[in-house]
Amino acid sequence: MTNLIIGPSGSGKTVLMKCLVGLLEVDSGQILYDDRQFTGMAFKDRKIIRQEIGMMFQGGALFDSMDVEENVMFPLTMFTNRSMEEKRDRVNFCLKRVNLENVNKLFPAELSGGMKKRVAIARAISMNPSYLFCDEPNSGLDPKTSILIDNLISEITQEYQMTTVINTHDMNSVIEIGDKIAFIYSGKLWWVGDKHEILDTNNQELNNFVYATELTRRLKK
């Protein structure tokens, strides 16, 4: 299932995602992964769950000094004891899955924005995660490339039966792949629904967000 978190800038979307993956600690409440209490968990136990998590950071966050192969291989090197041949096979599989072949030895500076995003997705799925988190995967991309990235994430989510959580401000993503949508407002969960319900709601703050542009206002007419 593809779960989208939307909301105005500064509403708490990125903070929430960082808490979900353990980069920030929560002040109160609980985070559960299949009934496993993530908050307050011992480091070694939390590390086990982290190996089930793939993370695509905003902008891709690739290592500039590493080539594509080394970037995608990084989680495998950190968390597994696989041989170099096994890791390279997994890298090639992941790159092929995101429609990037024969780019292993290119560096991030040699890639287009869309290619960087796809390499970041390949790295995020290299450990065959159960949970995939994507922070603004379409930021900085043109509309056509954004659609390609959306479709790729949606396809991978269904293909590998992952739970995917996406922070986004892209209304096209919301309408196209929003199986479940959470609207965050002033640090609070303000509304929950799906891509069909979001265009017809009485929630004023959500309507102000959804219909903020002339294009989306036309959808309402």
KAPE-V473766 format. One record per helix or strand. SS is the DSSP state (@ for helix, = for strand). FROM is the first residue (numbers start at 0). LEN is the number of residues. If there is no record, write none. Layout:
ss=SS from=FROM len=LEN
ss=SS from=FROM len=LEN
This chain:
ss== from=1 len=5
ss=@ from=12 len=8
ss== from=31 len=2
ss== from=35 len=2
ss=@ from=42 len=8
ss== from=52 len=4
ss== from=66 len=1
ss=@ from=67 len=12
ss=@ from=83 len=14
ss== from=106 len=1
ss=@ from=107 len=3
ss=@ from=112 len=12
ss== from=130 len=5
ss=@ from=142 len=17
ss== from=162 len=5
ss=@ from=170 len=7
ss== from=179 len=6
ss== from=187 len=6
ss=@ from=203 len=7
ss=@ from=213 len=7
